[in-house]
Amino acid sequence: MDTLVRNATLLTMRGDRLGIVDDGAVGIDGDRISYVGPAAEAPEPGDAGTVDAEGGVVMPGLVNAHTHMSHTLLRGAAQDVPEIEWMNRALGPLSAAADEGDRIAGARLGAMEAVRAGATTVCEYAGDVGTLAEEVYQPLGVGVVAVETINEVPDERGDLGPRELYPFDREQGERALARADRLFESFADDPLVTPAYGPQALDMVSPELLDAVHQHARERDAKLHLHTAQGEREAIQVEERYGADASTVSVLSDLGVVDDALVAVHCHGASPEERRHLAESGASMLGCPSSIAAIDGIVPPVAEFREYGAAVGIGTDQAPGPGHHSMFREARTAATLSKVEHTDPTALTAPEALRLATVGGAEALGIADEVGTLAPGTRADLLVVETDQLSTAPAVDSPLHTAVPNLVYSTTGREIRDVFVAGESVVREGTFVDADPAAAVEEATERAAALYERASDDWRAAGSALVTAVDEGWL
């Protein structure tokens, strides 16, 4: 045994509850968990390093199941406007001015924020995602599900009307598919990197390319991540391309893409019947409550998908709009919004939200055999969370464990003391062991200032409501 973490309340997430163990301990051998259970029954540590959790909570590392971290460079640049305006007139002119260094700096800032807030696995959805894996996630030493964005819509497509079909560039899509295929070779020897395919959305890929991507995913036993039924823009494009009665889910079903390889992201535009069909067909669902609430004014159907028996995870999506990459905050938002949506305080409880942020995300991403629970043989990804802070105290374990709701409804992220990934200490006593957050902030700030300067005229010309807000002294 290399490390024994003791003097803790364990939330193992094993079974279909939280798997609570009072006065528990976790043993680590190499990159694996070797013991989980009562401290009194733990093997003698010998020369092993001992970590005293000081009565706090030890739990699996959080799984941030859907992100676009590069956009973190533009945090604060696009919010409080409708979704189409957010994409095309607020974020779009700025995002178009970003270069490769900007993408990396934004992703590094977002990933470090996520890890400091307890994420040990991040699902990164991006074009040329392999570069982000190499430049950001591997140096940090954290797990990443690397999803290569596959999109046939050219960046330079002109100013299309609301019902004009997007043009498709098949060569562009094929190049992205080839990049996705190469991920499986490039990262074959890194157990912390899990490649996946990311056809961006049904309105952004042709049926022929989507079928090809699906075949590649099946051949590699990989997941296919698809933004699914995510709003009016997509619905209009689907109707124009496939017919007035067509919907995203109906077309996906006709194409044979709805199966256990599919990871359906968002899904708020799908009908209840379509959501049930996705779940019963084996598809997973990922919801981003903070993002979709901020950008669309909609509550993602995470509680509904859980009731249908689907594997469900949650993620922080992107920083412009919701503003953050804290998974405890995302769990709180998921629980609170679900209660409001269903006018039912039991719609999504704190324990259920914790499962979404851990084992639920791992199951949805197809990596639950490795992460998401504390169990012997799984990867040693775990957190020590302090429960004696102003925001988490008092923590008692009788007649109930108050730490459980407090983690969801009270935790800010600053209470996370230690973060282990594959048995290695990434954050110790609240400080990164190797990474330099101050340098990440400095670089991101300098790059953001330069990007805003060169994109300012285009941003103003796009004429979003944020321009008016600036002129009127609101921003």
N, C-alpha and C positions, 0 to 999 in steps of 0.2 A: 504494500500500500504506500502510495506517495503522499497522500494528503487525507486527513480526517477532518471533516467539518462537523462540529458537535455543538451541543447546547442550543438547539433550535427546535422550533415547531416546523415540521416538514409538511409541505403541500406537494404530494408526489404526482397528482393528477392520474394515478392509476385507477383502472376500473372506470365506472361512469360517474364518479363523484370527484372529490378533491384528494382522497387518500391521505387524510390527516394523520400525522404521527406526532404525538407529544413527546418532548424531551428526546428528540431524534438525532440521528447522525447519518452522514453520507461519507462513504469511503471512495477514494479515487485512485485508480491504478493506471498510469499512463494517461491515455485520452478517454478511458472508460470509467464508468461508475462500477465499483466492485461491491459496495454494500449500501443498503438503504434500510433503516429500521430504528428500533430503540437504541439509544446510546449505550444502555446497560449491556446490550448484546453485541455491540460492535467489536470487531477484532482489535486486539491491542495495536496501537499505532506504531510501536517500535521507534524506528528512526524517522517515521513519516512526519511531515509537517502537520501541525494541528492548527486549525482555524476555529477560534471561539466565536460563534455567532451571537453570543451574549443575550440569548433569549429571543432573538429575532426570528424571522421567517426565512427558511431555505426552500427554494422552489425551482422548477425548471426555468431556464432562460426563456424570455419572451420571443415569440415568432412574429415579426412584422411582415405580414403575408402579401403585401402589395405596395410597392413604392416606385416613384420616379425621382430618385434622389438628386439628380443633376439640377432640377428646378429649385432646389433649396437656395441656390444663388440668387433667386428672384423672390425670396420670401418678402412679403409686404408689397409686391408689385401689382398683384391682381386679386381683387376680392370685392365683395359687395356689388357685383354686377351679374346679370344673367349669364348662363353657361355659354351660349354661343358668343356673346360679347366678351366674356372672360377669355375664351380660347382665341378668337380671331382679332380682337381689337385691344385687349389689355395685355395678356401674356404674349400673344403671338409676335408682335413687332420686337419685343425684347428677346424672346427665346431665339428668334431668327438671327439675332446679332451675336449669339454666344459661339465661342470657338471651343476647340478641344480642351484647352486649359481651363476654360470656364466650366465645362461639363465636369471635369475631374474635381475641381475645387468645390463646386456645389455638392457633388456626390460625397466628397470627403466630409464636408461640414455636416450634411444630413446623416450620414452613417455614424459619425462620432456622436452626434446628438442622440441617435437611436440607441447606440450601445451604452452610453452613459445612463440612459433611461431604462436599461435592462434588456434590450434586444440582443440575443446571441445569434439569431438567424434573421437575415433581411432578404426579402424577395425583391430583387432589382430588375425592373422592366425598362429596357433601354435599347436604342440602336448602338451597335458595336459595344455590347455589354461586356464583352471579354476584356476590353481595355479598362473598364471600371473595376472588374474583378481583380485585375492585375495591379492597378494603380491605387485602389482604395481598400478593397476588402481583404486581399491577401496580406498587405502590410499591417492591417489592423488585427489580423488573426481571428476573424469572426466568420461564421457561416454565411454563405450567400447562395440563394437560388437565382441563377443568372438567366434571365429570360430575354432572348433576342427579339426585339421589335421587328416585325415583318409587315411592310406597308407598301402598297403599290401606288399610292397617291403622290404625285410629284409635289415637292415643296413649292415650286413655281407653277402654280396652276391658274393664276389670274383671279379676278374678282367674280366668283360665280354667284348667280342668283340662288335663292333658297331651294328651288326645285331642279336646279341644273345638276346633272350627274357629275361626280368627280371623274376625271380621266384616270385611267390606270396605265402604269408603266410596268409591264411584266418583267422586263430585265432588272428593274430596281428591286422588285419583289424576289426574283430568283437570287440576286446577290445577297439579299438579307437571309434567305433560306440557307444559302451556302455558308454564311457566317455562323448561323445557328448550328449547322451540322459540325462545323469545325470546333465548336465549344467542347464537344464530347471527346475529341482527341486532345485538345489543348489542356484540359483540366482532368484528364483521366486519372492522374496520379495525386490529385488533391481532394481528399474526402470532404473538405469544407466547401467545395464548389459543386453545386448541382445544376447542370444545364437544363434549359427548357425552351420550348418554342412559344413565340408570342405574336401570332397574327393579330394585328392591333384591334380590329373590329370588323364586323361583317361589311360595313360600308366602305372599308379601306383596303379590302383584298377581294380579288375575283374568286368565284366559286372554284375555278380550276386550280388556282394557287392554294386556296384553303384545303382542297382535297389532297394536294401534294404534301402540304405541311402535316396534315393529319396522318398520312401514310408514314412520313418520316418519324413522327412522334410514336406511332404504334410500333414501328420497327425497332426503336431504341428504348421502348418501355418508358417513354418520357411523357411529361405533361404538356398540354397545349393550353396556354393562358389566353383568353379572349375577352376583351371588354364586351359585355353582352347586354343588349337592350338598355343602353345607358342614357338615352335621352332623345329629344325631339329631332336633333340633327340626324342621328342615325336612323330613326324611324322614317323620316322623309326620304332619305337615300334608299332605304330598303324598299319602300313602296314604289319609288320611281324605277328602280332596277328590276324588281321581282314581281310587281303587281300590287294593285290597291289593297288586296286582301292579305298580303304577305306581312309577316312580322319576323324579327330576328330569329326567334326560337323556332318558328315554323320552317324557315329556310334552312337553319342549321339541322333540323330533324330530317328534312328532305335530302340534305347533302350527306347524311349519315355521320355527322360530326358529334352528335350528342351521345357520349358514352363516358366510361370511367377515365379516359384520358383528358377530358375537358375540365378546365378550371374556369368557371364562368364568373367574371368580375362585375360587380355592381348589381345588375339584374333588376333595377328599380322600374324599368320600363316594361318588364314582362308581366303578363297577367298571372293571377293566382294559379290558374290551370297550367300555364306554361312553367311556372316555378316548380310546381309539383312534378311535372313531366321531367324537368331537368334533374331533380333530386332522385326520382325513381329510376332514371336511366343511368345513375351512377356518377353523374357530374358533381364536382365540388363547387362551392360558392365562396367568394371572397367579398366582404363588404368593407367599405371605407366610410364609416358614419360621419366623421368630422368633415371630410372633404365633400361628400355628396350633400350634406346639410348646408355647408357654406356656399357651394357653387351652384347647386340645383334647388336648394330649399326642400329636399326630399329625404326621407328616412329609408336607408337601405333595408331590405327584407331579411336581415340576419336571423331574427327570432323565428320568422316563418319557415325559413329553410331548415333550421334546427328541428322544428316540429315535424318536418317531412322526412327527417332521418338523414339528411345530407351531411357530409363533412363541410364544416364552415369555419373560416378564419377571418380575421380582420387585419387591416393595414392602414397606414397613415397617408397613402397615396402621394401627394406632393405638397410642399410647404406653401406655395402661393394659394391663398384661400383659407384653408384651415390653420396653417401657420406652424405646425409642430410635427415631431416624429417621436412622441412619447406613447408607448403602448399602454401604460396604465391609464393615461388620459383617454386613449382611444377606447379602452374597455369601459371606462366611465361614460363616455359619450354614447357608446353602443347601448349600454343598459338604460341610460336616462332617456334617450330618444325613443327606444323601443317601448318604454312605459307610456310615453306621451302618444306615440303613434297608435297604440292599442288601447289607450285610456285604461291601462291595467298595470298596476305596480308589480305584478308577478310576471309580466311578459318576458323579461330577461333579467334574472337576478344576478347579484354580485358573483356568486360561485360559478354560474353559467358563463358570465363575462370573462372570468379568469380562465376558464377552459377554452374559450374562443381565442384568447391571447397566447395560449400555450399549445396544448395537444390538439385543439381544433385546427389551428393554423398548420401544424405539422401534418395532420391527416389530410387536409385539403391540398397541401403541396406534395403529398406522397412521400414524406420523409419521417413519418411517425415511428418507424423502426429505429431511428437514430436519435431524434430529439422530441421535446414536448412533454416528457415525463421524467421522473426520477426512478430509474429501475436498473438493477444490475445488468451490465452488458451494453447499455445505451451510452451515447457520447456524453462526456462529463461537461455539459452546458448547464450552469446553474447560477443562482443569485443568492446573495445574503441581503435581506431587506431589514433595515432597522425599524423596530416597532416602538421605540421609546422616544421618538421625536415629537415635536409639538403637533405635527400633522397626523401622526399615526397612533399616539397614545390616547387613552390607556389600552393596553393589549392584555386581555385576560383569556383564559382557556376554559372557564367554567362559569356559568352553565352553557356558554357558547363561546366559540372562537371569534372574538371581536376583530382580530387581525384580518379576517377574510373580507368582510365588507369594507374595512378601513383601507385595504390595499386598493380597492376599486374606487371608492368614493372620496378618499382623503389623500392618497399618495400623490405627491408632486413629481416624483422621480429623484429628488435629491436624497431620499431615504435609502436609495440603493447603495450599499456599502461596497460589496464585492461582486465582480462578474467573472465567472470562469467559462472559458470556451475550450472544449476538448482537453480539459484538465489543466489548462494554462490560465494563470491569473492575468486578465486583461485590464480590469479595474480593481484596485486595492485601496481600501479605506477612502473610497470616494475619488480616487485619483487614477488616471490612466497610467499603466505601468510603463508603456513604451511610447504611445502616441502623444502628440503635442497639440492639445486643443487650442491653445493661444495662437500657434502658428496657423492652424486651419482657419480660425476666425479672421486673422490678419489678412491672409491670402484671399479669402472669400470677399472680404470688405473691399480690398483694393481692386479686385477683378470686377466686382459688382459696380463700383463707381465708374470704372472705365467703360463697362458695357452700357450703363445708363447714358453716359456722355455720347457715345457713338450712335446709340439708338434713339436718342431723345426726339429728334425730328420725326422719325417714322412713327414713334409712339404717339406723338401729338397729332400727326396727320391721320392716324387710325381713328381718332375721335371718340374714344370710349368715354363713359361718364366720369372716369377717374381724371381725365384731363379737365373737365369742368370743375370737379372737386378741388383740383389744385388751384385753378384760377379763382375760385370762390373762397380760398383760404381754409378748406377742410383738410387738405393733405399737403 
